[in-house]
């Protein structure tokens, strides 16, 4: 494929055009087991090429084809150029982008145990998780476990001279259960996600994941809902991961920030507690957002976004970086060859602090420890509403009563200003994002202590 893409560059390039051509071969294997019955088992293979053309330093044109045949790729390149020219004729905007140094590289994500096993071995992974969950007791009325492996072979060439080949393997396992006692129903879920191979199950086995989720659901059947109001809380890593990605990460993406989002005018100003340092890093080992290069050929290096509470940088693609007068950060990513790259997170994280979780609990006389997540929503101003799966009361420095999940809401910038402790250990969490396109990403998160509004019913 690389030879075809390079020939297309030779045939279609023009001194006043920037061509970026991405080829991709992807194989996805998915297996879902529901209540110990295989519900779905499939393998999907896709391939194709996407071409971006920036014409006369003006607008981008884009075209894609679901084939790697040379003539079709060249036709897509010519179509992209034609679309760029048409858009440039009517556009009033002219945004320059900096010339990028050419890169020639072939890289692969580390894989210790390849996921290309026999069908029986693949089915065994979600089956073990499901069997373990159902074994938690008769109150588990429904269990679904889904295994997904995704192997990507990606190729990137540009008229600037870059030639990059990447091979990246990702593994995911999702477990969802429903426990019921009389009229009380409690859902619970968790997942693991990893860039690499089946070695991910050495750390968290399918049985352990299934059992943990099911036992949590059963325990919550007897729990009450938590008290409402603005509460001093410790937010566990799972909920912190969602809060960080949705309510802090998205507003730090340059396309949202520079369009007037909550962080848009705050560069070099304090935006949260001085205990908080936030970064984005495509090279976090095992993170679902593990990338060597983004889809513009920019290296995915570590970017410090907030340093000791002070906003230092946004996440940029080449165009937004040029408009801001900074270097691109390697955050231009597309879900696959058929769509254009856009600015999005890779692995976003919070630097660990100085407290153990036990020390954080000891300093709370009346509060809550929030655990798990049911997702939620946030906007570019960092206003959010999220659900959490469970909570524990904190009374005079000790964990006491367990509560069912509810919701938290507020403005993340305001909430992060109240952080007075960050735990000294971080957890790597998998995540997904639906910003115009689907994506998988990582979050590296400690526990944080802050004040937040709690109320409503979660789940």
Secondary structure by P-SEA (a helix, b strand, c coil): caaaaaaaaaacccccbbbbbbbbbbbbbbbbbccccccccbbbbbbbbbbbbbccccbbbbbbbccccaaaaaaaaaaaaaaaaaaaacccbbbbbcccccccccccccccccccccaaaaaaaaaaaaaaaaaccccccbbbbbbbbbbbbbbbbcccbbbbbbbbbbbbbbbbbbbbcccbbbbbbccccccccccccccccaaaaaaaaaaaaaaaccccccccccccccccaaaaaaaaaccccccccaaaaaaccccccccccccccccbbbbccccccccccccccccccccccccccccccccccccccaaaaaaaccccccccccccccccccccccccccccccccaaaaaaacccbbbbcccccccccccccbbbbbcbbbbbccccccccccbbbbbccaaaaaaaccbbbcbbbbbbbcccccccccccccccbbbbbbbbbcccc
